Amino acid sequence: MASNGNGSLANGACTQGKPIKCKAAVAWGPGEPLVMEEVELAPPGRLEVRVKLLFTSICHTDLSFLKGENELQRKFPRVLGHEAAGVVESVGEGVEDLAPGDHVVPIFNGECGSCAYCDSGKTNLCGPYRVDPFKTTMTSDGGTRFSVVDRSSGDRRPVYHFLNTSTFAEYTVLDAACAVKVHPEAPLEKMCLLSCGISTGVGAAWNTANVFAGSTVAVFGLGAVGLAVAEGARLRGAARIIGVDINTEKFTKGKEMGITDFIDSKASDKPVHEVIREMTDGGVDYSFECTGINGVLRESFLSTHDGWGLTVVLGIHATPKMLPLHPMELFDGRRITGCVFGDMKGKSQLPGIVDKCMNGELKLNFDGFITHRMPFSDINEAIRLLEEGKSLRCVLHF
């Protein structure tokens, strides 16, 4: 079934204001395969929208939550997924900037546009709708919109939300602050990558680091986010972009994204930061850590030039590990900072980026990130490919 843009399904049955039954890939417990279930999705509440998803993709963050790597963030059953694109099916009370039929990209780091954070030019966080890995319910009432019949008891039970998005379902309900309206002719298969990977990596290079033409860059971890960093640095005119990974198969794809030099950290006979310092006469201007591994973060930090080097942390690190640095090491002039969603204000900035892509002003290599395309029913196979390092982004179609 497909939305025709006015809140009705293709079979003509009006769905606005009514619950919808649809398929969702439900996570029932840590480490368990996703189970395709028929779930019921309630109508959107105040300041919410219900979206018919057309495409979704899988990120390593989804894998981390599926495995339950951080025990404090476990909450099941749950609909995971945070990269997607679709069409608004209906809107809740108070929604003024979105309407049925709008093409949208969900974002995990929302933007209400009216809080002190949104008013500030110093952050892309939002007071009520910022990314929160512990949040499992909707903001307006603390409830869930998904529910499912428990197979053992026969009772209907809530299914929890994930990162303000929950895109592993045919339909989802989003806070309107977490839905970005995009150009109606933009290809949604590609736009779904702006929900996380491309926006995070490219934004880290453009906004967080502000990479300049002629600069030197090192990227630790050549997954989708790392390669998006390289893409952003390439578009900014970086003179040298060094890619570091243990999977040499990623080097070919890296060249396509602008990587100029490669280091296989497993094959190196000395610490990677020493290799990079030798290659760059003292260290790179910018390094980006995209692995979530403490030891790699330290190498990334030490690979930057003393006096002005900047390390941007993009990897999701397990709790309760702490920064692998001594405070006195910062006195050498190296700096380190974190980055959420590429420091982009999603609702304010993403539409302009899409428009520039549509008119040819900006040439982001979306196709280079999509290594596989599959039906939504094959989601567990897509997860396996990503887990084994055989996929950058597998786009699932509904």
Contacts in CASP RR format, 6 or more apart in sequence:
PFRMAT RR
TARGET T0000
AUTHOR 0000-0000-0000
METHOD contacts of the structure
MODEL  1
MASNGNGSLANGACTQGKPIKCKAAVAWGPGEPLVMEEVELAPPGRLEVR
VKLLFTSICHTDLSFLKGENELQRKFPRVLGHEAAGVVESVGEGVEDLAP
GDHVVPIFNGECGSCAYCDSGKTNLCGPYRVDPFKTTMTSDGGTRFSVVD
RSSGDRRPVYHFLNTSTFAEYTVLDAACAVKVHPEAPLEKMCLLSCGIST
GVGAAWNTANVFAGSTVAVFGLGAVGLAVAEGARLRGAARIIGVDINTEK
FTKGKEMGITDFIDSKASDKPVHEVIREMTDGGVDYSFECTGINGVLRES
FLSTHDGWGLTVVLGIHATPKMLPLHPMELFDGRRITGCVFGDMKGKSQL
PGIVDKCMNGELKLNFDGFITHRMPFSDINEAIRLLEEGKSLRCVLHF
1 9 0 8 1.000
1 10 0 8 1.000
1 11 0 8 1.000
1 170 0 8 1.000
2 9 0 8 1.000
2 10 0 8 1.000
2 52 0 8 1.000
2 54 0 8 1.000
3 9 0 8 1.000
3 10 0 8 1.000
3 52 0 8 1.000
3 87 0 8 1.000
3 89 0 8 1.000
3 100 0 8 1.000
3 101 0 8 1.000
4 10 0 8 1.000
4 12 0 8 1.000
5 87 0 8 1.000
5 88 0 8 1.000
5 89 0 8 1.000
5 100 0 8 1.000
5 101 0 8 1.000
6 100 0 8 1.000
6 101 0 8 1.000
7 14 0 8 1.000
7 15 0 8 1.000
7 16 0 8 1.000
7 89 0 8 1.000
7 90 0 8 1.000
7 100 0 8 1.000
7 101 0 8 1.000
8 14 0 8 1.000
8 15 0 8 1.000
8 16 0 8 1.000
9 15 0 8 1.000
15 89 0 8 1.000
15 90 0 8 1.000
16 43 0 8 1.000
16 89 0 8 1.000
16 90 0 8 1.000
16 100 0 8 1.000
17 43 0 8 1.000
17 90 0 8 1.000
18 43 0 8 1.000
19 40 0 8 1.000
19 41 0 8 1.000
19 42 0 8 1.000
19 43 0 8 1.000
20 40 0 8 1.000
20 41 0 8 1.000
20 50 0 8 1.000
20 89 0 8 1.000
20 171 0 8 1.000
21 38 0 8 1.000
21 39 0 8 1.000
21 40 0 8 1.000
21 41 0 8 1.000
22 38 0 8 1.000
22 39 0 8 1.000
22 41 0 8 1.000
22 169 0 8 1.000
22 170 0 8 1.000
22 171 0 8 1.000
23 36 0 8 1.000
23 37 0 8 1.000
23 38 0 8 1.000
23 39 0 8 1.000
23 169 0 8 1.000
23 170 0 8 1.000
23 376 0 8 1.000
24 36 0 8 1.000
24 37 0 8 1.000
24 39 0 8 1.000
24 79 0 8 1.000
24 146 0 8 1.000
24 148 0 8 1.000
24 159 0 8 1.000
24 168 0 8 1.000
24 169 0 8 1.000
24 170 0 8 1.000
25 34 0 8 1.000
25 35 0 8 1.000
25 36 0 8 1.000
25 37 0 8 1.000
25 79 0 8 1.000
25 80 0 8 1.000
25 168 0 8 1.000
25 169 0 8 1.000
25 376 0 8 1.000
25 379 0 8 1.000
25 380 0 8 1.000
26 34 0 8 1.000
26 35 0 8 1.000
26 36 0 8 1.000
26 37 0 8 1.000
26 39 0 8 1.000
26 77 0 8 1.000
26 78 0 8 1.000
26 79 0 8 1.000
26 148 0 8 1.000
26 159 0 8 1.000
27 34 0 8 1.000
27 65 0 8 1.000
27 66 0 8 1.000
27 76 0 8 1.000
27 77 0 8 1.000
27 78 0 8 1.000
27 79 0 8 1.000
27 80 0 8 1.000
28 35 0 8 1.000
28 76 0 8 1.000
28 77 0 8 1.000
29 74 0 8 1.000
29 76 0 8 1.000
29 77 0 8 1.000
30 66 0 8 1.000
30 67 0 8 1.000
30 68 0 8 1.000
30 74 0 8 1.000
30 76 0 8 1.000
31 66 0 8 1.000
31 67 0 8 1.000
31 68 0 8 1.000
33 380 0 8 1.000
34 66 0 8 1.000
34 80 0 8 1.000
34 168 0 8 1.000
34 379 0 8 1.000
34 380 0 8 1.000
34 383 0 8 1.000
36 377 0 8 1.000
36 379 0 8 1.000
37 148 0 8 1.000
38 148 0 8 1.000
39 79 0 8 1.000
39 146 0 8 1.000
39 147 0 8 1.000
39 148 0 8 1.000
39 159 0 8 1.000
39 169 0 8 1.000
40 146 0 8 1.000
40 147 0 8 1.000
40 148 0 8 1.000
40 156 0 8 1.000
41 50 0 8 1.000
41 145 0 8 1.000
41 146 0 8 1.000
41 169 0 8 1.000
41 171 0 8 1.000
41 172 0 8 1.000
41 173 0 8 1.000
42 145 0 8 1.000
42 146 0 8 1.000
42 147 0 8 1.000
42 173 0 8 1.000
43 50 0 8 1.000
43 90 0 8 1.000
43 92 0 8 1.000
44 50 0 8 1.000
44 90 0 8 1.000
44 91 0 8 1.000
44 92 0 8 1.000
44 95 0 8 1.000
44 145 0 8 1.000
44 173 0 8 1.000
45 92 0 8 1.000
45 93 0 8 1.000
45 138 0 8 1.000
45 140 0 8 1.000
45 141 0 8 1.000
45 173 0 8 1.000
46 92 0 8 1.000
46 93 0 8 1.000
46 94 0 8 1.000
46 140 0 8 1.000
47 92 0 8 1.000
47 93 0 8 1.000
47 94 0 8 1.000
47 95 0 8 1.000
47 139 0 8 1.000
47 140 0 8 1.000
47 175 0 8 1.000
47 176 0 8 1.000
47 177 0 8 1.000
48 91 0 8 1.000
48 92 0 8 1.000
48 95 0 8 1.000
48 138 0 8 1.000
48 140 0 8 1.000
48 145 0 8 1.000
48 173 0 8 1.000
48 174 0 8 1.000
48 175 0 8 1.000
48 176 0 8 1.000
49 88 0 8 1.000
49 89 0 8 1.000
49 90 0 8 1.000
49 91 0 8 1.000
49 92 0 8 1.000
49 95 0 8 1.000
49 98 0 8 1.000
49 104 0 8 1.000
49 173 0 8 1.000
49 174 0 8 1.000
49 176 0 8 1.000
49 179 0 8 1.000
50 88 0 8 1.000
50 89 0 8 1.000
50 90 0 8 1.000
50 91 0 8 1.000
50 145 0 8 1.000
50 171 0 8 1.000
50 172 0 8 1.000
50 173 0 8 1.000
50 174 0 8 1.000
51 86 0 8 1.000
51 87 0 8 1.000
51 88 0 8 1.000
51 89 0 8 1.000
51 104 0 8 1.000
51 106 0 8 1.000
51 171 0 8 1.000
51 172 0 8 1.000
51 173 0 8 1.000
51 174 0 8 1.000
51 179 0 8 1.000
52 86 0 8 1.000
52 87 0 8 1.000
52 88 0 8 1.000
52 89 0 8 1.000
52 170 0 8 1.000
52 171 0 8 1.000
53 84 0 8 1.000
53 85 0 8 1.000
53 86 0 8 1.000
53 167 0 8 1.000
53 169 0 8 1.000
53 170 0 8 1.000
53 171 0 8 1.000
53 172 0 8 1.000
53 398 0 8 1.000
54 85 0 8 1.000
54 86 0 8 1.000
54 87 0 8 1.000
54 188 0 8 1.000
54 189 0 8 1.000
54 397 0 8 1.000
54 398 0 8 1.000
55 84 0 8 1.000
55 85 0 8 1.000
55 86 0 8 1.000
55 188 0 8 1.000
55 189 0 8 1.000
55 192 0 8 1.000
55 395 0 8 1.000
55 396 0 8 1.000
55 397 0 8 1.000
55 398 0 8 1.000
56 81 0 8 1.000
56 83 0 8 1.000
56 84 0 8 1.000
56 167 0 8 1.000
56 168 0 8 1.000
56 192 0 8 1.000
56 376 0 8 1.000
56 395 0 8 1.000
56 396 0 8 1.000
56 398 0 8 1.000
57 83 0 8 1.000
57 84 0 8 1.000
57 192 0 8 1.000
57 193 0 8 1.000
57 195 0 8 1.000
57 393 0 8 1.000
57 394 0 8 1.000
57 395 0 8 1.000
57 396 0 8 1.000
58 81 0 8 1.000
58 83 0 8 1.000
58 379 0 8 1.000
58 382 0 8 1.000
58 383 0 8 1.000
58 386 0 8 1.000
58 391 0 8 1.000
58 393 0 8 1.000
58 394 0 8 1.000
58 396 0 8 1.000
59 81 0 8 1.000
59 82 0 8 1.000
59 83 0 8 1.000
59 196 0 8 1.000
59 197 0 8 1.000
59 224 0 8 1.000
60 223 0 8 1.000
60 316 0 8 1.000
60 386 0 8 1.000
61 82 0 8 1.000
61 163 0 8 1.000
61 196 0 8 1.000
61 316 0 8 1.000
62 80 0 8 1.000
62 81 0 8 1.000
62 82 0 8 1.000
62 168 0 8 1.000
62 383 0 8 1.000
63 383 0 8 1.000
63 386 0 8 1.000
63 387 0 8 1.000
64 70 0 8 1.000
64 316 0 8 1.000
65 73 0 8 1.000
65 78 0 8 1.000
65 80 0 8 1.000
65 133 0 8 1.000
65 162 0 8 1.000
66 80 0 8 1.000
66 383 0 8 1.000
68 74 0 8 1.000
69 318 0 8 1.000
70 133 0 8 1.000
70 318 0 8 1.000
70 319 0 8 1.000
72 134 0 8 1.000
72 319 0 8 1.000
73 133 0 8 1.000
73 134 0 8 1.000
75 136 0 8 1.000
75 160 0 8 1.000
76 160 0 8 1.000
77 148 0 8 1.000
77 157 0 8 1.000
77 159 0 8 1.000
77 160 0 8 1.000
78 136 0 8 1.000
78 159 0 8 1.000
78 160 0 8 1.000
78 161 0 8 1.000
78 162 0 8 1.000
78 166 0 8 1.000
79 146 0 8 1.000
79 159 0 8 1.000
79 160 0 8 1.000
79 161 0 8 1.000
79 162 0 8 1.000
79 166 0 8 1.000
79 167 0 8 1.000
79 168 0 8 1.000
79 169 0 8 1.000
79 172 0 8 1.000
80 162 0 8 1.000
80 166 0 8 1.000
80 168 0 8 1.000
81 162 0 8 1.000
81 163 0 8 1.000
81 165 0 8 1.000
81 166 0 8 1.000
81 167 0 8 1.000
81 168 0 8 1.000
82 106 0 8 1.000
82 108 0 8 1.000
82 162 0 8 1.000
82 163 0 8 1.000
82 164 0 8 1.000
82 165 0 8 1.000
82 166 0 8 1.000
82 167 0 8 1.000
82 195 0 8 1.000
82 196 0 8 1.000
83 167 0 8 1.000
83 192 0 8 1.000
83 193 0 8 1.000
83 195 0 8 1.000
83 196 0 8 1.000
83 197 0 8 1.000
83 393 0 8 1.000
84 105 0 8 1.000
84 106 0 8 1.000
84 165 0 8 1.000
84 167 0 8 1.000
84 172 0 8 1.000
84 192 0 8 1.000
84 195 0 8 1.000
85 103 0 8 1.000
85 104 0 8 1.000
85 105 0 8 1.000
85 106 0 8 1.000
85 182 0 8 1.000
85 188 0 8 1.000
85 189 0 8 1.000
85 191 0 8 1.000
85 192 0 8 1.000
85 195 0 8 1.000
86 103 0 8 1.000
86 104 0 8 1.000
86 105 0 8 1.000
86 188 0 8 1.000
87 101 0 8 1.000
87 102 0 8 1.000
87 103 0 8 1.000
87 104 0 8 1.000
88 98 0 8 1.000
88 99 0 8 1.000
88 100 0 8 1.000
88 101 0 8 1.000
88 102 0 8 1.000
88 104 0 8 1.000
88 179 0 8 1.000
89 100 0 8 1.000
89 101 0 8 1.000
89 171 0 8 1.000
90 100 0 8 1.000
91 98 0 8 1.000
91 99 0 8 1.000
91 100 0 8 1.000
91 176 0 8 1.000
92 176 0 8 1.000
95 176 0 8 1.000
97 176 0 8 1.000
97 181 0 8 1.000
97 347 0 8 1.000
98 104 0 8 1.000
98 176 0 8 1.000
98 179 0 8 1.000
98 181 0 8 1.000
102 181 0 8 1.000
102 184 0 8 1.000
103 181 0 8 1.000
103 182 0 8 1.000
103 183 0 8 1.000
103 184 0 8 1.000
103 186 0 8 1.000
103 188 0 8 1.000
103 191 0 8 1.000
104 179 0 8 1.000
104 180 0 8 1.000
104 181 0 8 1.000
104 182 0 8 1.000
105 179 0 8 1.000
105 180 0 8 1.000
105 182 0 8 1.000
105 191 0 8 1.000
105 192 0 8 1.000
105 194 0 8 1.000
105 195 0 8 1.000
105 350 0 8 1.000
106 164 0 8 1.000
106 165 0 8 1.000
106 167 0 8 1.000
106 172 0 8 1.000
106 174 0 8 1.000
106 178 0 8 1.000
106 179 0 8 1.000
106 180 0 8 1.000
106 195 0 8 1.000
107 164 0 8 1.000
107 165 0 8 1.000
107 178 0 8 1.000
107 179 0 8 1.000
107 180 0 8 1.000
107 195 0 8 1.000
107 199 0 8 1.000
107 341 0 8 1.000
107 346 0 8 1.000
107 347 0 8 1.000
107 350 0 8 1.000
108 131 0 8 1.000
108 163 0 8 1.000
108 164 0 8 1.000
108 165 0 8 1.000
108 178 0 8 1.000
108 195 0 8 1.000
108 196 0 8 1.000
108 341 0 8 1.000
109 124 0 8 1.000
109 125 0 8 1.000
109 126 0 8 1.000
109 129 0 8 1.000
109 130 0 8 1.000
109 131 0 8 1.000
109 164 0 8 1.000
109 178 0 8 1.000
109 340 0 8 1.000
109 341 0 8 1.000
109 346 0 8 1.000
110 126 0 8 1.000
110 129 0 8 1.000
110 130 0 8 1.000
110 131 0 8 1.000
110 164 0 8 1.000
110 175 0 8 1.000
110 177 0 8 1.000
110 178 0 8 1.000
110 346 0 8 1.000
110 347 0 8 1.000
111 118 0 8 1.000
111 124 0 8 1.000
111 126 0 8 1.000
111 129 0 8 1.000
111 177 0 8 1.000
111 345 0 8 1.000
111 346 0 8 1.000
111 347 0 8 1.000
111 348 0 8 1.000
112 118 0 8 1.000
112 126 0 8 1.000
112 127 0 8 1.000
112 128 0 8 1.000
112 129 0 8 1.000
112 177 0 8 1.000
113 119 0 8 1.000
113 126 0 8 1.000
113 177 0 8 1.000
113 347 0 8 1.000
113 348 0 8 1.000
115 126 0 8 1.000
115 127 0 8 1.000
115 128 0 8 1.000
116 127 0 8 1.000
117 123 0 8 1.000
117 125 0 8 1.000
117 126 0 8 1.000
117 127 0 8 1.000
117 130 0 8 1.000
118 126 0 8 1.000
118 127 0 8 1.000
118 345 0 8 1.000
123 343 0 8 1.000
124 207 0 8 1.000
124 340 0 8 1.000
124 341 0 8 1.000
124 342 0 8 1.000
124 343 0 8 1.000
124 344 0 8 1.000
124 345 0 8 1.000
124 346 0 8 1.000
125 340 0 8 1.000
126 177 0 8 1.000
128 139 0 8 1.000
128 177 0 8 1.000
129 139 0 8 1.000
129 164 0 8 1.000
129 175 0 8 1.000
129 177 0 8 1.000
129 178 0 8 1.000
130 340 0 8 1.000
131 163 0 8 1.000
131 164 0 8 1.000
131 340 0 8 1.000
131 341 0 8 1.000
132 163 0 8 1.000
132 164 0 8 1.000
133 163 0 8 1.000
135 161 0 8 1.000
135 163 0 8 1.000
135 164 0 8 1.000
136 144 0 8 1.000
136 160 0 8 1.000
136 161 0 8 1.000
136 162 0 8 1.000
137 143 0 8 1.000
137 144 0 8 1.000
137 160 0 8 1.000
137 161 0 8 1.000
138 144 0 8 1.000
138 145 0 8 1.000
138 161 0 8 1.000
138 173 0 8 1.000
138 175 0 8 1.000
139 175 0 8 1.000
140 175 0 8 1.000
143 158 0 8 1.000
144 158 0 8 1.000
144 159 0 8 1.000
144 160 0 8 1.000
144 161 0 8 1.000
145 161 0 8 1.000
145 172 0 8 1.000
145 173 0 8 1.000
146 158 0 8 1.000
146 159 0 8 1.000
146 160 0 8 1.000
146 161 0 8 1.000
146 166 0 8 1.000
146 169 0 8 1.000
147 156 0 8 1.000
147 157 0 8 1.000
147 158 0 8 1.000
147 159 0 8 1.000
148 156 0 8 1.000
148 157 0 8 1.000
148 159 0 8 1.000
149 155 0 8 1.000
149 156 0 8 1.000
149 157 0 8 1.000
150 156 0 8 1.000
150 157 0 8 1.000
164 174 0 8 1.000
164 175 0 8 1.000
164 178 0 8 1.000
165 172 0 8 1.000
165 174 0 8 1.000
165 178 0 8 1.000
165 195 0 8 1.000
166 172 0 8 1.000
167 195 0 8 1.000
168 379 0 8 1.000
170 376 0 8 1.000
170 398 0 8 1.000
177 347 0 8 1.000
180 194 0 8 1.000
180 346 0 8 1.000
180 347 0 8 1.000
180 350 0 8 1.000
180 351 0 8 1.000
181 351 0 8 1.000
182 191 0 8 1.000
182 194 0 8 1.000
182 350 0 8 1.000
182 351 0 8 1.000
182 354 0 8 1.000
183 351 0 8 1.000
183 354 0 8 1.000
183 355 0 8 1.000
183 358 0 8 1.000
185 358 0 8 1.000
186 354 0 8 1.000
186 357 0 8 1.000
186 358 0 8 1.000
189 370 0 8 1.000
189 373 0 8 1.000
189 395 0 8 1.000
189 397 0 8 1.000
190 366 0 8 1.000
190 367 0 8 1.000
190 370 0 8 1.000
191 354 0 8 1.000
192 395 0 8 1.000
193 224 0 8 1.000
193 366 0 8 1.000
193 369 0 8 1.000
193 370 0 8 1.000
193 393 0 8 1.000
193 395 0 8 1.000
194 350 0 8 1.000
194 353 0 8 1.000
194 354 0 8 1.000
196 225 0 8 1.000
196 341 0 8 1.000
197 224 0 8 1.000
197 225 0 8 1.000
197 228 0 8 1.000
197 369 0 8 1.000
197 393 0 8 1.000
198 224 0 8 1.000
198 228 0 8 1.000
198 231 0 8 1.000
198 364 0 8 1.000
198 366 0 8 1.000
198 369 0 8 1.000
199 228 0 8 1.000
199 341 0 8 1.000
199 342 0 8 1.000
199 344 0 8 1.000
199 346 0 8 1.000
199 350 0 8 1.000
200 225 0 8 1.000
200 228 0 8 1.000
200 314 0 8 1.000
200 339 0 8 1.000
200 341 0 8 1.000
200 342 0 8 1.000
201 225 0 8 1.000
201 226 0 8 1.000
201 228 0 8 1.000
201 229 0 8 1.000
201 231 0 8 1.000
201 232 0 8 1.000
201 288 0 8 1.000
201 314 0 8 1.000
201 342 0 8 1.000
202 228 0 8 1.000
202 229 0 8 1.000
202 231 0 8 1.000
202 232 0 8 1.000
202 235 0 8 1.000
202 342 0 8 1.000
202 364 0 8 1.000
203 232 0 8 1.000
203 339 0 8 1.000
203 342 0 8 1.000
203 343 0 8 1.000
203 344 0 8 1.000
204 229 0 8 1.000
204 288 0 8 1.000
204 312 0 8 1.000
204 314 0 8 1.000
204 339 0 8 1.000
204 342 0 8 1.000
204 343 0 8 1.000
205 211 0 8 1.000
205 217 0 8 1.000
205 229 0 8 1.000
205 231 0 8 1.000
205 232 0 8 1.000
205 233 0 8 1.000
205 235 0 8 1.000
205 236 0 8 1.000
205 286 0 8 1.000
205 288 0 8 1.000
206 232 0 8 1.000
206 236 0 8 1.000
206 342 0 8 1.000
207 342 0 8 1.000
207 343 0 8 1.000
207 344 0 8 1.000
208 312 0 8 1.000
208 337 0 8 1.000
208 338 0 8 1.000
208 339 0 8 1.000
208 342 0 8 1.000
208 343 0 8 1.000
209 286 0 8 1.000
209 288 0 8 1.000
209 310 0 8 1.000
209 312 0 8 1.000
211 217 0 8 1.000
211 232 0 8 1.000
211 233 0 8 1.000
211 236 0 8 1.000
211 237 0 8 1.000
211 238 0 8 1.000
211 285 0 8 1.000
211 286 0 8 1.000
212 236 0 8 1.000
212 237 0 8 1.000
213 236 0 8 1.000
213 237 0 8 1.000
213 238 0 8 1.000
213 239 0 8 1.000
214 237 0 8 1.000
214 238 0 8 1.000
214 239 0 8 1.000
215 233 0 8 1.000
215 236 0 8 1.000
215 237 0 8 1.000
215 238 0 8 1.000
215 239 0 8 1.000
215 284 0 8 1.000
215 285 0 8 1.000
215 286 0 8 1.000
216 238 0 8 1.000
216 239 0 8 1.000
216 240 0 8 1.000
216 241 0 8 1.000
216 242 0 8 1.000
216 280 0 8 1.000
216 283 0 8 1.000
216 284 0 8 1.000
216 285 0 8 1.000
216 286 0 8 1.000
217 229 0 8 1.000
217 230 0 8 1.000
217 233 0 8 1.000
217 238 0 8 1.000
217 240 0 8 1.000
217 241 0 8 1.000
217 242 0 8 1.000
217 284 0 8 1.000
217 285 0 8 1.000
217 286 0 8 1.000
217 287 0 8 1.000
217 288 0 8 1.000
218 241 0 8 1.000
218 242 0 8 1.000
218 243 0 8 1.000
218 244 0 8 1.000
218 276 0 8 1.000
218 284 0 8 1.000
218 286 0 8 1.000
218 287 0 8 1.000
218 288 0 8 1.000
218 300 0 8 1.000
218 303 0 8 1.000
218 304 0 8 1.000
219 226 0 8 1.000
219 227 0 8 1.000
219 229 0 8 1.000
219 230 0 8 1.000
219 233 0 8 1.000
219 241 0 8 1.000
219 242 0 8 1.000
219 243 0 8 1.000
219 244 0 8 1.000
219 259 0 8 1.000
219 287 0 8 1.000
219 288 0 8 1.000
219 290 0 8 1.000
220 243 0 8 1.000
220 244 0 8 1.000
220 245 0 8 1.000
220 272 0 8 1.000
220 287 0 8 1.000
220 288 0 8 1.000
220 289 0 8 1.000
220 290 0 8 1.000
220 291 0 8 1.000
220 296 0 8 1.000
220 297 0 8 1.000
220 299 0 8 1.000
220 300 0 8 1.000
221 243 0 8 1.000
221 244 0 8 1.000
221 245 0 8 1.000
221 289 0 8 1.000
221 290 0 8 1.000
221 291 0 8 1.000
221 296 0 8 1.000
222 230 0 8 1.000
222 243 0 8 1.000
222 244 0 8 1.000
222 245 0 8 1.000
222 247 0 8 1.000
222 250 0 8 1.000
222 251 0 8 1.000
222 253 0 8 1.000
222 254 0 8 1.000
222 259 0 8 1.000
222 290 0 8 1.000
223 245 0 8 1.000
223 250 0 8 1.000
223 290 0 8 1.000
223 392 0 8 1.000
224 369 0 8 1.000
224 392 0 8 1.000
224 393 0 8 1.000
225 290 0 8 1.000
225 314 0 8 1.000
225 315 0 8 1.000
226 288 0 8 1.000
226 290 0 8 1.000
226 314 0 8 1.000
227 250 0 8 1.000
227 253 0 8 1.000
227 254 0 8 1.000
227 257 0 8 1.000
227 259 0 8 1.000
227 369 0 8 1.000
227 392 0 8 1.000
228 257 0 8 1.000
228 369 0 8 1.000
229 288 0 8 1.000
229 290 0 8 1.000
229 314 0 8 1.000
230 241 0 8 1.000
230 243 0 8 1.000
230 254 0 8 1.000
230 257 0 8 1.000
230 258 0 8 1.000
230 259 0 8 1.000
231 257 0 8 1.000
231 258 0 8 1.000
231 364 0 8 1.000
231 365 0 8 1.000
233 241 0 8 1.000
233 258 0 8 1.000
233 286 0 8 1.000
234 241 0 8 1.000
234 257 0 8 1.000
234 258 0 8 1.000
235 362 0 8 1.000
235 363 0 8 1.000
235 364 0 8 1.000
240 260 0 8 1.000
240 261 0 8 1.000
240 280 0 8 1.000
240 284 0 8 1.000
241 258 0 8 1.000
241 259 0 8 1.000
241 260 0 8 1.000
241 261 0 8 1.000
242 259 0 8 1.000
242 260 0 8 1.000
242 261 0 8 1.000
242 262 0 8 1.000
242 263 0 8 1.000
242 276 0 8 1.000
242 279 0 8 1.000
242 280 0 8 1.000
242 284 0 8 1.000
243 251 0 8 1.000
243 254 0 8 1.000
243 259 0 8 1.000
243 261 0 8 1.000
243 262 0 8 1.000
243 263 0 8 1.000
244 262 0 8 1.000
244 263 0 8 1.000
244 265 0 8 1.000
244 272 0 8 1.000
244 276 0 8 1.000
244 299 0 8 1.000
245 251 0 8 1.000
245 262 0 8 1.000
245 264 0 8 1.000
245 265 0 8 1.000
246 264 0 8 1.000
246 265 0 8 1.000
246 266 0 8 1.000
247 389 0 8 1.000
248 262 0 8 1.000
248 264 0 8 1.000
251 259 0 8 1.000
251 262 0 8 1.000
253 368 0 8 1.000
253 392 0 8 1.000
254 262 0 8 1.000
256 365 0 8 1.000
256 368 0 8 1.000
257 365 0 8 1.000
257 368 0 8 1.000
261 279 0 8 1.000
263 272 0 8 1.000
263 275 0 8 1.000
263 276 0 8 1.000
265 272 0 8 1.000
265 296 0 8 1.000
265 299 0 8 1.000
268 275 0 8 1.000
271 299 0 8 1.000
271 302 0 8 1.000
272 299 0 8 1.000
272 303 0 8 1.000
273 299 0 8 1.000
273 300 0 8 1.000
273 301 0 8 1.000
273 302 0 8 1.000
273 303 0 8 1.000
276 283 0 8 1.000
276 284 0 8 1.000
276 303 0 8 1.000
277 283 0 8 1.000
277 303 0 8 1.000
280 305 0 8 1.000
282 305 0 8 1.000
282 306 0 8 1.000
283 303 0 8 1.000
283 304 0 8 1.000
283 305 0 8 1.000
283 309 0 8 1.000
284 303 0 8 1.000
284 304 0 8 1.000
284 305 0 8 1.000
284 309 0 8 1.000
285 304 0 8 1.000
285 305 0 8 1.000
285 308 0 8 1.000
285 309 0 8 1.000
285 310 0 8 1.000
286 304 0 8 1.000
286 309 0 8 1.000
286 310 0 8 1.000
286 311 0 8 1.000
286 312 0 8 1.000
287 300 0 8 1.000
287 301 0 8 1.000
287 303 0 8 1.000
287 304 0 8 1.000
287 309 0 8 1.000
287 310 0 8 1.000
287 311 0 8 1.000
287 312 0 8 1.000
288 300 0 8 1.000
288 311 0 8 1.000
288 312 0 8 1.000
288 314 0 8 1.000
289 296 0 8 1.000
289 297 0 8 1.000
289 300 0 8 1.000
289 301 0 8 1.000
289 311 0 8 1.000
289 312 0 8 1.000
289 313 0 8 1.000
289 314 0 8 1.000
289 315 0 8 1.000
290 314 0 8 1.000
290 315 0 8 1.000
291 297 0 8 1.000
291 315 0 8 1.000
292 315 0 8 1.000
292 316 0 8 1.000
292 317 0 8 1.000
292 318 0 8 1.000
293 317 0 8 1.000
294 317 0 8 1.000
294 321 0 8 1.000
294 324 0 8 1.000
295 324 0 8 1.000
297 311 0 8 1.000
297 313 0 8 1.000
297 317 0 8 1.000
297 323 0 8 1.000
297 324 0 8 1.000
298 324 0 8 1.000
298 325 0 8 1.000
300 311 0 8 1.000
301 311 0 8 1.000
301 325 0 8 1.000
301 329 0 8 1.000
301 334 0 8 1.000
301 336 0 8 1.000
302 334 0 8 1.000
304 310 0 8 1.000
304 311 0 8 1.000
304 334 0 8 1.000
305 334 0 8 1.000
306 332 0 8 1.000
306 333 0 8 1.000
306 334 0 8 1.000
307 332 0 8 1.000
307 333 0 8 1.000
307 334 0 8 1.000
308 333 0 8 1.000
309 333 0 8 1.000
309 334 0 8 1.000
309 335 0 8 1.000
310 334 0 8 1.000
310 335 0 8 1.000
310 336 0 8 1.000
310 337 0 8 1.000
311 334 0 8 1.000
311 335 0 8 1.000
311 336 0 8 1.000
311 337 0 8 1.000
312 336 0 8 1.000
312 337 0 8 1.000
312 338 0 8 1.000
312 339 0 8 1.000
313 336 0 8 1.000
313 337 0 8 1.000
313 338 0 8 1.000
313 339 0 8 1.000
314 338 0 8 1.000
314 339 0 8 1.000
323 336 0 8 1.000
325 336 0 8 1.000
330 336 0 8 1.000
344 350 0 8 1.000
353 362 0 8 1.000
353 364 0 8 1.000
356 362 0 8 1.000
357 363 0 8 1.000
357 364 0 8 1.000
357 366 0 8 1.000
368 392 0 8 1.000
369 392 0 8 1.000
369 393 0 8 1.000
370 392 0 8 1.000
370 393 0 8 1.000
370 394 0 8 1.000
370 395 0 8 1.000
371 390 0 8 1.000
371 391 0 8 1.000
371 392 0 8 1.000
371 393 0 8 1.000
371 394 0 8 1.000
372 382 0 8 1.000
372 385 0 8 1.000
372 391 0 8 1.000
372 393 0 8 1.000
372 394 0 8 1.000
372 395 0 8 1.000
373 394 0 8 1.000
373 395 0 8 1.000
373 396 0 8 1.000
373 397 0 8 1.000
374 381 0 8 1.000
374 382 0 8 1.000
374 394 0 8 1.000
374 395 0 8 1.000
374 396 0 8 1.000
374 397 0 8 1.000
375 396 0 8 1.000
375 397 0 8 1.000
376 396 0 8 1.000
376 397 0 8 1.000
376 398 0 8 1.000
378 396 0 8 1.000
379 396 0 8 1.000
382 391 0 8 1.000
382 394 0 8 1.000
382 396 0 8 1.000
385 391 0 8 1.000
385 394 0 8 1.000
386 394 0 8 1.000
END
